[in-house]
């Protein structure tokens, strides 16, 4: 796919996502809900980050910068997070009551954007080979998020997802089981996307990161 079209699509999907999140945030705040809770959803954080990564890539192209887009590590983190957002929603949350979440916003955040970000990764693979160090760096944010969610939930009684709430997951044993399963999903998604990205990358083996 030609670079101008890729840049335009990145801009369009970035603005669509930011608009969807802004619309939902306005409804959220209008209902008296906490803005901290809104940004305590992994889906919202991941979509916001993905939208910024796409936007940055589009801006760089239209500004005629020499670099092709945002750094490989940022794109790698975005694609891994968004792929897991799509998987977890499809497996664990598709039939869960999502409250005031608008159906079209739900579609954009949980279905459309995961597909868009993965497709962007495939069409524009990383410029350099990615290795173990980058893999570990990508997995830092999900680990920190999980720790934050469990610690905050234990003190406030509010959890963004039912499978992380001991009252709905069969106690802390259930939470641990879900956490392990999701962690393995992150690792598998990262390994698969890194392998595909490295295979599609035109960078020579000598440019590979350690």
Secondary structure, 3 states (H helix, E strand, C coil): CCHHHHHHHHHHHHHHHHHHHHHHHHHHHHCCCCHHHHCCCHHHHHHHHHHHHHHHHHHHHHCCCCCCCCCHHHHHHHHHHHHHHHHHHHHHHCCCCCCCCCHHHHHHHHHHHHHHHHHHHHHCCCCCCCCHHHHHHHHHHHHHHHHHHHHHHHHHCCCCCHHHCCCCCCCHHHHHHHHHHHHHHHHHHHHHHHHHHHHHCCCCHHHCCC
